Amino acid sequence: MKRLIYTLLTVMFLLSVSSGSLYAVTLTFSEPDFEWYHQSVGASPYHIWVTNDYWVQTFSDTGLASATNMSLLLYIDDNVLSSGNTQKLDVVLNSVVVGSIGIASGVSGSRDYNFAFSSVPGDDYEVKLLAKNTIPPGDGSISMAADGRSYVTLTPEPSTIFLLGLGGLALLRKSRRT
């Protein structure tokens, strides 16, 4: 009986590892796939300050069937917001809002944000940062680096097979005690 349990556990573990479902994947915001949208003509590249402005990148063939956690390292390379202003952004993964952040005046450089959420299916993931407020005219804007300094790490949902394997280990341990 123990040999059968060991064999089943080994197969389940190998299946969970081969599916890639145990590993986080780091994805970098960069040209040429990075998109920036601002409503006004003549805006400086990557600067946002109006509701529904956004930064977005689609990452294809990540190998992740689903994600339940996101770590976002956002590099703010230009912040000319006037004192007291904050650009509010929704963080959207495959059309699901997974969190919100605010970039206040004076904030620049690397900023880390972490989000946990219900499972979002993938393999292909679109990460969008969507402006939720408008900064008053003349009160500035913010820009993110899309040259490899900003990136996102997606962590997959634990594999069902892996969870079954943990249950099998518990059964094996119990059988050893009896």
MDTraj code that builds the backbone (N, CA, C; nanometers):
import mdtraj as md
import numpy as np

residues = "MET LYS ARG LEU ILE TYR THR LEU LEU THR VAL MET PHE LEU LEU SER VAL SER SER GLY SER LEU TYR ALA VAL THR LEU THR PHE SER GLU PRO ASP PHE GLU TRP TYR HIS GLN SER VAL GLY ALA SER PRO TYR HIS ILE TRP VAL THR ASN ASP TYR TRP VAL GLN THR PHE SER ASP THR GLY LEU ALA SER ALA THR ASN MET SER LEU LEU LEU TYR ILE ASP ASP ASN VAL LEU SER SER GLY ASN THR GLN LYS LEU ASP VAL VAL LEU ASN SER VAL VAL VAL GLY SER ILE GLY ILE ALA SER GLY VAL SER GLY SER ARG ASP TYR ASN PHE ALA PHE SER SER VAL PRO GLY ASP ASP TYR GLU VAL LYS LEU LEU ALA LYS ASN THR ILE PRO PRO GLY ASP GLY SER ILE SER MET ALA ALA ASP GLY ARG SER TYR VAL THR LEU THR PRO GLU PRO SER THR ILE PHE LEU LEU GLY LEU GLY GLY LEU ALA LEU LEU ARG LYS SER ARG ARG THR".split()
xyz = np.array([
    [0.0818, -0.1194, 0.0000],
    [0.0000, 0.0000, 0.0000],
    [0.0862, 0.1258, 0.0000],
    [0.1922, 0.1235, 0.0840],
    [0.2795, 0.2397, 0.0917],
    [0.3492, 0.2658, -0.0415],
    [0.3880, 0.1597, -0.1106],
    [0.4530, 0.1748, -0.2407],
    [0.3589, 0.2424, -0.3399],
    [0.2318, 0.2049, -0.3388],
    [0.1321, 0.2658, -0.4266],
    [0.1165, 0.4140, -0.3947],
    [0.1118, 0.4482, -0.2671],
    [0.0981, 0.5888, -0.2277],
    [0.2214, 0.6670, -0.2724],
    [0.3421, 0.6142, -0.2510],
    [0.4637, 0.6818, -0.2965],
    [0.4613, 0.7046, -0.4476],
    [0.4203, 0.6042, -0.5224],
    [0.4133, 0.6162, -0.6683],
    [0.3144, 0.7237, -0.7084],
    [0.1960, 0.7248, -0.6480],
    [0.0952, 0.8268, -0.6795],
    [0.1450, 0.9670, -0.6450],
    [0.2086, 0.9803, -0.5305],
    [0.2618, 1.1108, -0.4910],
    [0.3685, 1.1590, -0.5883],
    [0.4555, 1.0711, -0.6294],
    [0.5603, 1.1068, -0.7255],
    [0.4998, 1.1519, -0.8571],
    [0.4027, 1.0795, -0.9081],
    [0.3374, 1.1163, -1.0345],
    [0.2674, 1.2505, -1.0207],
    [0.1949, 1.2711, -0.9100],
    [0.1246, 1.3986, -0.8909],
    [0.2229, 1.5144, -0.8834],
    [0.3335, 1.4946, -0.8117],
    [0.4316, 1.6017, -0.8011],
    [0.4919, 1.6341, -0.9373],
    [0.5303, 1.5329, -1.0122],
    [0.5899, 1.5551, -1.1442],
    [0.4915, 1.6238, -1.2381],
    [0.3654, 1.5869, -1.2325],
    [0.2646, 1.6528, -1.3159],
    [0.2487, 1.7994, -1.2773],
    [0.2490, 1.8285, -1.1478],
    [0.2313, 1.9667, -1.1060],
    [0.3521, 2.0515, -1.1451],
    [0.4730, 1.9964, -1.1351],
    [0.5927, 2.0701, -1.1740],
    [0.5975, 2.0903, -1.3249],
    [0.5643, 1.9874, -1.4030],
    [0.5731, 1.9991, -1.5481],
    [0.4705, 2.0952, -1.6041],
    [0.3607, 2.1183, -1.5322],
    [0.2604, 2.2122, -1.5812],
    [0.3050, 2.3565, -1.5630],
    [0.4158, 2.3775, -1.4914],
    [0.4652, 2.5124, -1.4682],
    [0.3845, 2.5859, -1.3626],
    [0.2956, 2.5180, -1.2971],
    [0.2031, 2.5851, -1.2077],
    [0.2614, 2.6165, -1.0699],
    [0.3843, 2.5770, -1.0431],
    [0.4436, 2.6047, -0.9131],
    [0.5339, 2.7273, -0.9152],
    [0.5534, 2.7892, -1.0284],
    [0.6521, 2.8934, -1.0413],
    [0.5914, 3.0285, -1.0751],
    [0.6455, 3.1330, -1.0135],
    [0.6085, 3.2699, -1.0470],
    [0.6797, 3.3095, -1.1759],
    [0.6202, 3.4020, -1.2483],
    [0.6781, 3.4505, -1.3731],
    [0.6889, 3.6027, -1.3657],
    [0.8072, 3.6551, -1.3981],
    [0.8284, 3.7993, -1.3993],
    [0.8236, 3.8485, -1.5436],
    [0.7434, 3.9542, -1.5652],
    [0.7176, 4.0077, -1.6985],
    [0.7512, 4.1564, -1.6979],
    [0.8234, 4.2013, -1.8001],
    [0.8759, 4.3373, -1.8046],
    [0.7958, 4.4267, -1.8986],
    [0.7638, 4.5467, -1.8509],
    [0.6990, 4.6477, -1.9353],
    [0.8053, 4.7078, -2.0270],
    [0.7846, 4.6941, -2.1585],
    [0.8830, 4.7479, -2.2517],
    [0.8245, 4.7584, -2.3925],
    [0.8891, 4.8409, -2.4711],
    [0.8556, 4.8530, -2.6130],
    [0.8926, 4.7224, -2.6819],
    [0.8335, 4.6846, -2.7899],
    [0.7340, 4.7588, -2.8665],
    [0.5901, 4.7297, -2.8251],
    [0.5692, 4.6391, -2.7286],
    [0.4332, 4.5988, -2.6936],
    [0.3674, 4.6863, -2.5877],
    [0.4417, 4.7741, -2.5270],
    [0.3858, 4.8640, -2.4272],
    [0.2960, 4.9665, -2.4966],
    [0.1788, 4.9905, -2.4378],
    [0.0859, 5.0900, -2.4922],
    [0.0576, 5.1968, -2.3880],
    [0.0425, 5.3177, -2.4355],
    [0.0099, 5.4323, -2.3523],
    [-0.1047, 5.5047, -2.4192],
    [-0.2034, 5.5436, -2.3398],
    [-0.3156, 5.6188, -2.3953],
    [-0.3386, 5.7438, -2.3121],
    [-0.3447, 5.8565, -2.3806],
    [-0.3837, 5.9836, -2.3195],
    [-0.4742, 6.0553, -2.4183],
    [-0.5781, 6.1175, -2.3672],
    [-0.6818, 6.1773, -2.4516],
    [-0.6377, 6.3023, -2.5273],
    [-0.5409, 6.3756, -2.4758],
    [-0.5026, 6.5025, -2.5367],
    [-0.3977, 6.4843, -2.6457],
    [-0.4043, 6.5694, -2.7433],
    [-0.3027, 6.5730, -2.8486],
    [-0.1819, 6.6480, -2.7948],
    [-0.0631, 6.5984, -2.8260],
    [0.0587, 6.6681, -2.7888],
    [0.1097, 6.6387, -2.6492],
    [0.0539, 6.5398, -2.5833],
    [0.1030, 6.5044, -2.4494],
    [0.2398, 6.4380, -2.4602],
    [0.3229, 6.4596, -2.3587],
    [0.4536, 6.3936, -2.3553],
    [0.4331, 6.2435, -2.3426],
    [0.5140, 6.1635, -2.4129],
    [0.4977, 6.0180, -2.4066],
    [0.4946, 5.9648, -2.2638],
    [0.3999, 5.8739, -2.2436],
    [0.3789, 5.7983, -2.1203],
    [0.3253, 5.8801, -2.0037],
    [0.2987, 6.0088, -2.0208],
    [0.2426, 6.0900, -1.9129],
    [0.0904, 6.0746, -1.9102],
    [0.0396, 6.0580, -1.7881],
    [-0.1049, 6.0490, -1.7697],
    [-0.1480, 6.1452, -1.6590],
    [-0.2739, 6.1931, -1.6703],
    [-0.3303, 6.2786, -1.5658],
    [-0.4816, 6.2932, -1.5774],
    [-0.5438, 6.2277, -1.6735],
    [-0.6873, 6.2392, -1.6966],
    [-0.7535, 6.1028, -1.6747],
    [-0.8731, 6.1042, -1.6143],
    [-0.9491, 5.9809, -1.5943],
    [-0.9542, 5.9009, -1.7243],
    [-0.9282, 5.7725, -1.7143],
    [-0.9252, 5.6738, -1.8236],
    [-0.7993, 5.6777, -1.9101],
    [-0.7004, 5.7622, -1.8767],
    [-0.5680, 5.7457, -1.9364],
    [-0.5147, 5.6115, -1.8856],
    [-0.4225, 5.5496, -1.9588],
    [-0.3693, 5.4220, -1.9089],
    [-0.2341, 5.3877, -1.9687],
    [-0.1707, 5.2912, -1.8973],
    [-0.0538, 5.2192, -1.9443],
    [-0.0957, 5.0732, -1.9493],
    [-0.0581, 5.0015, -2.0545],
    [-0.0990, 4.8613, -2.0651],
    [0.0062, 4.7814, -2.1420],
    [0.0191, 4.6565, -2.1024],
    [0.1042, 4.5640, -2.1763],
    [0.0403, 4.4264, -2.1718],
    [0.0424, 4.3581, -2.2873],
    [-0.0060, 4.2208, -2.2956],
    [0.1150, 4.1284, -2.3016],
    [0.1113, 4.0264, -2.2174],
    [0.2180, 3.9273, -2.2103],
    [0.1595, 3.7949, -2.2568],
    [0.2134, 3.7406, -2.3651],
    [0.1602, 3.6176, -2.4237],
    [0.2428, 3.4961, -2.3828],
    [0.1749, 3.3807, -2.3816],
    [0.2413, 3.2519, -2.3582],
    [0.3284, 3.2515, -2.2332],
    [0.2701, 3.2909, -2.1197],
    [0.3466, 3.2979, -1.9951],
    [0.3702, 3.1609, -1.9326],
    [0.2874, 3.0632, -1.9694],
    [0.2973, 2.9313, -1.9081],
    [0.2166, 2.9185, -1.7800],
    [0.1488, 3.0257, -1.7394],
    [0.0663, 3.0230, -1.6185],
    [-0.0798, 3.0037, -1.6563],
    [-0.1408, 2.8987, -1.6056],
    [-0.2821, 2.8730, -1.6335],
    [-0.3715, 2.9711, -1.5581],
    [-0.3255, 3.0165, -1.4411],
    [-0.4012, 3.1134, -1.3624],
    [-0.3068, 3.1810, -1.2637],
    [-0.3488, 3.2973, -1.2141],
    [-0.2689, 3.3710, -1.1162],
    [-0.3589, 3.4152, -1.0014],
    [-0.3024, 3.4185, -0.8810],
    [-0.3757, 3.4640, -0.7635],
    [-0.3020, 3.5736, -0.6867],
    [-0.1797, 3.6053, -0.7305],
    [-0.1008, 3.7102, -0.6667],
    [-0.0225, 3.7866, -0.7715],
    [-0.0056, 3.9153, -0.7450],
    [0.0731, 3.9999, -0.8345],
    [0.1619, 4.0897, -0.7499],
    [0.2899, 4.0946, -0.7873],
    [0.3825, 4.1933, -0.7334],
    [0.4144, 4.2875, -0.8480],
    [0.3929, 4.4150, -0.8256],
    [0.4151, 4.5159, -0.9282],
    [0.5271, 4.6069, -0.8822],
    [0.6332, 4.6146, -0.9605],
    [0.7372, 4.7129, -0.9365],
    [0.7189, 4.8195, -1.0437],
    [0.6755, 4.9342, -0.9998],
    [0.6471, 5.0451, -1.0910],
    [0.7561, 5.1490, -1.0742],
    [0.8229, 5.1819, -1.1836],
    [0.9279, 5.2824, -1.1791],
    [0.8713, 5.4124, -1.2350],
    [0.8510, 5.5100, -1.1465],
    [0.7999, 5.6415, -1.1866],
    [0.9207, 5.7251, -1.2269],
    [0.9316, 5.7516, -1.3581],
    [1.0495, 5.8231, -1.4070],
    [1.0272, 5.9733, -1.4206],
    [0.9012, 6.0179, -1.4072],
    [0.8740, 6.1619, -1.4099],
    [0.7462, 6.1877, -1.3312],
    [0.7556, 6.2734, -1.2312],
    [0.6406, 6.3106, -1.1503],
    [0.6446, 6.4618, -1.1340],
    [0.5573, 6.5294, -1.2054],
    [0.5499, 6.6759, -1.1972],
    [0.4146, 6.7193, -1.1395],
    [0.3573, 6.6337, -1.0543],
    [0.2322, 6.6698, -0.9876],
    [0.2578, 6.7823, -0.8876],
    [0.1688, 6.8797, -0.8847],
    [0.1769, 6.9870, -0.7861],
    [0.1495, 6.9307, -0.6470],
    [0.2014, 6.9955, -0.5465],
    [0.1847, 6.9519, -0.4088],
    [0.0373, 6.9285, -0.3761],
    [0.0121, 6.8160, -0.3100],
    [-0.1240, 6.7829, -0.2689],
    [-0.2010, 6.6990, -0.3694],
    [-0.1480, 6.6799, -0.4901],
    [-0.2163, 6.5990, -0.5908],
    [-0.1700, 6.4536, -0.5857],
    [-0.2630, 6.3628, -0.6145],
    [-0.2349, 6.2198, -0.6220],
    [-0.3054, 6.1621, -0.7424],
    [-0.2304, 6.0906, -0.8274],
    [-0.2924, 6.0195, -0.9402],
    [-0.3332, 5.8825, -0.8892],
    [-0.4635, 5.8540, -0.8948],
    [-0.5160, 5.7246, -0.8504],
    [-0.5273, 5.6330, -0.9709],
    [-0.4854, 5.5067, -0.9520],
    [-0.4846, 5.4093, -1.0610],
    [-0.5478, 5.2780, -1.0153],
    [-0.6307, 5.2196, -1.1016],
    [-0.6755, 5.0826, -1.0817],
    [-0.5729, 4.9916, -1.1475],
    [-0.5413, 4.8809, -1.0824],
    [-0.4533, 4.7792, -1.1382],
    [-0.5443, 4.6688, -1.1898],
    [-0.5385, 4.6450, -1.3217],
    [-0.6332, 4.5560, -1.3884],
    [-0.5556, 4.4410, -1.4539],
    [-0.5977, 4.3183, -1.4224],
    [-0.5372, 4.1988, -1.4815],
    [-0.6450, 4.1249, -1.5597],
    [-0.6274, 4.1154, -1.6907],
    [-0.7255, 4.0491, -1.7781],
    [-0.8675, 4.0973, -1.7489],
    [-0.8859, 4.2269, -1.7465],
    [-1.0157, 4.2937, -1.7264],
    [-1.0715, 4.2815, -1.5856],
    [-0.9930, 4.2319, -1.4905],
    [-1.0348, 4.2197, -1.3507],
    [-0.9536, 4.3196, -1.2675],
    [-1.0220, 4.4097, -1.1962],
    [-0.9524, 4.5025, -1.1079],
    [-0.9031, 4.4228, -0.9863],
    [-0.7708, 4.4160, -0.9715],
    [-0.7127, 4.3388, -0.8618],
    [-0.6638, 4.4277, -0.7481],
    [-0.6664, 4.5596, -0.7688],
    [-0.6248, 4.6518, -0.6640],
    [-0.6196, 4.7938, -0.7158],
    [-0.5846, 4.8848, -0.6269],
    [-0.5713, 5.0267, -0.6607],
    [-0.4480, 5.0824, -0.5918],
    [-0.3887, 5.1832, -0.6550],
    [-0.2730, 5.2508, -0.5965],
    [-0.2884, 5.4004, -0.6171],
    [-0.2092, 5.4774, -0.5457],
    [-0.2040, 5.6213, -0.5633],
    [-0.0598, 5.6664, -0.5711],
    [-0.0324, 5.7529, -0.6676],
    [0.1016, 5.8100, -0.6823],
    [0.0898, 5.9573, -0.6459],
    [0.1471, 5.9960, -0.5321],
    [0.1373, 6.1334, -0.4828],
    [0.2463, 6.2212, -0.5428],
    [0.2274, 6.3509, -0.5327],
    [0.3301, 6.4446, -0.5791],
    [0.4609, 6.4132, -0.5067],
    [0.5703, 6.4248, -0.5785],
    [0.7017, 6.4001, -0.5208],
    [0.7473, 6.2554, -0.5227],
    [0.6588, 6.1615, -0.5529],
    [0.6957, 6.0200, -0.5551],
    [0.7630, 5.9880, -0.6884],
    [0.8825, 5.9296, -0.6816],
    [0.9508, 5.8879, -0.8045],
    [1.0380, 5.7675, -0.7733],
    [1.0922, 5.7081, -0.8791],
    [1.1744, 5.5891, -0.8623],
    [1.0894, 5.4641, -0.8479],
    [1.1491, 5.3584, -0.7939],
    [1.0832, 5.2277, -0.7807],
    [0.9849, 5.2267, -0.6645],
    [0.8690, 5.1712, -0.6927],
    [0.7656, 5.1518, -0.5908],
    [0.7114, 5.0112, -0.6049],
    [0.7037, 4.9379, -0.4935],
    [0.6526, 4.8012, -0.4935],
    [0.5091, 4.7982, -0.4431],
    [0.4267, 4.7199, -0.5114],
    [0.2876, 4.6998, -0.4723],
    [0.2581, 4.5506, -0.4840],
    [0.1803, 4.4991, -0.3896],
    [0.1460, 4.3564, -0.3901],
    [-0.0046, 4.3395, -0.3792],
    [-0.0575, 4.2457, -0.4560],
    [-0.2006, 4.2216, -0.4611],
    [-0.2278, 4.0719, -0.4548],
    [-0.3278, 4.0341, -0.3755],
    [-0.3784, 3.8971, -0.3727],
    [-0.5245, 3.9045, -0.4165],
    [-0.5687, 3.8075, -0.4963],
    [-0.7021, 3.8139, -0.5551],
    [-0.7490, 3.6745, -0.5906],
    [-0.8770, 3.6634, -0.6231],
    [-0.9312, 3.5362, -0.6706],
    [-0.8634, 3.4994, -0.8009],
    [-0.8619, 3.3736, -0.8318],
    [-0.7927, 3.3222, -0.9495],
    [-0.8361, 3.3928, -1.0782],
    [-0.7377, 3.4404, -1.1528],
    [-0.7598, 3.5009, -1.2848],
    [-0.6960, 3.4068, -1.3870],
    [-0.7787, 3.3515, -1.4780],
    [-0.7231, 3.2595, -1.5779],
    [-0.6345, 3.3320, -1.6774],
    [-0.5388, 3.2570, -1.7314],
    [-0.4475, 3.3214, -1.8240],
    [-0.3844, 3.2283, -1.9235],
    [-0.2638, 3.2317, -1.9268],
    [-0.1552, 3.1990, -2.0146],
    [-0.1157, 3.3296, -2.0829],
    [-0.2139, 3.4022, -2.1367],
    [-0.1913, 3.5389, -2.1839],
    [-0.2487, 3.6320, -2.0780],
    [-0.1713, 3.7349, -2.0405],
    [-0.2159, 3.8295, -1.9386],
    [-0.2000, 3.9718, -1.9896],
    [-0.3053, 4.0515, -1.9702],
    [-0.2982, 4.1942, -1.9976],
    [-0.2954, 4.2665, -1.8639],
    [-0.1916, 4.3461, -1.8426],
    [-0.1780, 4.4252, -1.7209],
    [-0.1989, 4.5710, -1.7598],
    [-0.3010, 4.6318, -1.6967],
    [-0.3360, 4.7707, -1.7281],
    [-0.3370, 4.8518, -1.6000],
    [-0.2812, 4.9714, -1.6075],
    [-0.2876, 5.0688, -1.4993],
    [-0.3731, 5.1841, -1.5517],
    [-0.4926, 5.1978, -1.4948],
    [-0.5965, 5.2865, -1.5469],
    [-0.6193, 5.4036, -1.4520],
    [-0.6037, 5.5258, -1.5026],
    [-0.6242, 5.6464, -1.4212],
    [-0.7701, 5.6576, -1.3789],
    [-0.7922, 5.6812, -1.2502],
    [-0.9277, 5.6890, -1.1951],
    [-0.9685, 5.8312, -1.1579],
    [-0.8790, 5.9264, -1.1727],
    [-0.9139, 6.0659, -1.1432],
    [-0.8401, 6.1579, -1.2391],
    [-0.8889, 6.2805, -1.2478],
    [-0.8262, 6.3813, -1.3330],
    [-0.7548, 6.4824, -1.2446],
    [-0.6280, 6.5051, -1.2762],
    [-0.5504, 6.6080, -1.2085],
    [-0.5919, 6.7421, -1.2716],
    [-0.6194, 6.8445, -1.1921],
    [-0.6629, 6.9731, -1.2484],
    [-0.5613, 7.0287, -1.3494],
    [-0.6109, 7.0983, -1.4516],
    [-0.5216, 7.1564, -1.5529],
    [-0.4096, 7.2391, -1.4882],
    [-0.2887, 7.2152, -1.5356],
    [-0.1724, 7.2871, -1.4855],
    [-0.1118, 7.2305, -1.3583],
    [-0.1725, 7.1235, -1.3029],
    [-0.1225, 7.0660, -1.1778],
    [-0.0365, 6.9419, -1.1978],
    [0.0045, 6.9138, -1.3220],
    [0.1044, 6.8115, -1.3458],
    [0.0532, 6.6774, -1.3951],
    [0.1493, 6.5832, -1.4026],
    [0.1235, 6.4486, -1.4535],
    [0.2318, 6.3553, -1.3995],
    [0.2149, 6.2258, -1.4295],
    [0.3163, 6.1263, -1.3943],
    [0.3468, 6.0414, -1.5171],
    [0.4652, 5.9788, -1.5152],
    [0.5063, 5.8897, -1.6234],
    [0.5779, 5.7693, -1.5636],
    [0.5524, 5.6525, -1.6226],
    [0.6238, 5.5321, -1.5798],
    [0.7288, 5.4943, -1.6830],
    [0.8323, 5.4271, -1.6391],
    [0.9357, 5.3786, -1.7301],
    [0.8872, 5.2507, -1.7974],
    [0.8973, 5.2477, -1.9283],
    [0.8609, 5.1285, -2.0061],
    [0.9845, 5.0773, -2.0797],
    [1.0953, 5.0746, -2.0061],
    [1.2243, 5.0369, -2.0646],
    [1.2899, 4.9231, -1.9876],
    [1.2075, 4.8439, -1.9178],
    [1.2594, 4.7321, -1.8412],
    [1.2721, 4.7601, -1.6928],
    [1.2558, 4.8851, -1.6499],
    [1.2658, 4.9168, -1.5070],
    [1.1347, 4.8910, -1.4325],
    [1.0232, 4.8785, -1.5058],
    [0.8942, 4.8457, -1.4447],
    [0.8594, 4.7028, -1.4848],
    [0.8124, 4.6256, -1.3881],
    [0.7770, 4.4870, -1.4195],
    [0.6736, 4.4339, -1.3220],
    [0.6165, 4.3216, -1.3578],
    [0.5141, 4.2561, -1.2770],
    [0.5531, 4.1093, -1.2602],
    [0.5315, 4.0564, -1.1401],
    [0.5519, 3.9143, -1.1146],
    [0.4171, 3.8539, -1.0798],
    [0.3769, 3.7553, -1.1580],
    [0.2514, 3.6852, -1.1341],
    [0.2822, 3.5508, -1.0700],
    [0.2075, 3.5194, -0.9654],
    [0.2236, 3.3933, -0.8950],
    [0.1004, 3.3089, -0.9218],
    [0.1219, 3.1860, -0.9631],
    [0.0088, 3.1014, -1.0006],
    [-0.0682, 3.0487, -0.8805],
    [-0.1890, 3.0072, -0.9109],
    [-0.2718, 2.9379, -0.8137],
    [-0.2080, 2.8018, -0.7879],
    [-0.2055, 2.7578, -0.6631],
    [-0.1494, 2.6245, -0.6385],
    [-0.2242, 2.5193, -0.7199],
    [-0.1498, 2.4323, -0.7799],
    [-0.2089, 2.3279, -0.8637],
    [-0.2944, 2.2325, -0.7807],
    [-0.4074, 2.1945, -0.8361],
    [-0.4938, 2.0969, -0.7696],
    [-0.4188, 1.9670, -0.7471],
    [-0.3393, 1.9282, -0.8448],
    [-0.2628, 1.8041, -0.8303],
    [-0.1643, 1.8159, -0.7150],
    [-0.1004, 1.9314, -0.7019],
    [-0.0061, 1.9523, -0.5926],
    [-0.0779, 1.9445, -0.4581],
    [-0.1966, 2.0045, -0.4502],
    [-0.2738, 1.9987, -0.3265],
    [-0.3150, 1.8553, -0.2937],
    [-0.3513, 1.7798, -0.3974],
    [-0.3824, 1.6386, -0.3759],
    [-0.2595, 1.5642, -0.3238],
    [-0.1441, 1.6007, -0.3757],
    [-0.0201, 1.5390, -0.3292],
    [0.0047, 1.5667, -0.1822],
    [-0.0234, 1.6888, -0.1379],
    [-0.0093, 1.7199, 0.0041],
    [-0.1051, 1.6359, 0.0880],
    [-0.2269, 1.6188, 0.0371],
    [-0.3232, 1.5327, 0.1057],
    [-0.2732, 1.3898, 0.1125],
    [-0.2129, 1.3422, 0.0046],
    [-0.1564, 1.2076, 0.0015],
    [-0.0446, 1.1913, 0.1032],
    [0.0388, 1.2953, 0.1171],
    [0.1449, 1.2900, 0.2181],
    [0.0865, 1.2779, 0.3584],
    [-0.0203, 1.3510, 0.3830],
    [-0.0865, 1.3417, 0.5133],
    [-0.1377, 1.2013, 0.5380],
    [-0.1972, 1.1396, 0.4341],
    [-0.2472, 1.0022, 0.4466],
    [-0.1320, 0.9052, 0.4734],
    [-0.0213, 0.9253, 0.4028],
    [0.0951, 0.8391, 0.4220],
    [0.1471, 0.8508, 0.5647],
    [0.1544, 0.9708, 0.6127],
    [0.2036, 0.9927, 0.7488],
    [0.1110, 0.9247, 0.8495],
    [-0.0194, 0.9369, 0.8256],
    [-0.1175, 0.8737, 0.9160],
    [-0.1039, 0.7217, 0.9115],
    [-0.0825, 0.6652, 0.7905],
    [-0.0711, 0.5206, 0.7780],
    [0.0537, 0.4690, 0.8475],
    [0.1589, 0.5495, 0.8552],
    [0.2820, 0.5092, 0.9246],
    [0.2596, 0.5012, 1.0748],
    [0.1724, 0.5840, 1.1260],
    [0.1487, 0.5882, 1.2698],
    [0.0603, 0.4742, 1.3175],
    [-0.0208, 0.4176, 1.2257],
    [-0.1135, 0.3096, 1.2671],
    [-0.0577, 0.1730, 1.2391],
])
top = md.Topology()
chain = top.add_chain()
for i, resn in enumerate(residues, 1):
    res = top.add_residue(resn, chain, resSeq=i)
    for name in ("N", "CA", "C"):
        top.add_atom(name, md.element.get_by_symbol(name[0]), res)
traj = md.Trajectory(xyz[None], top)
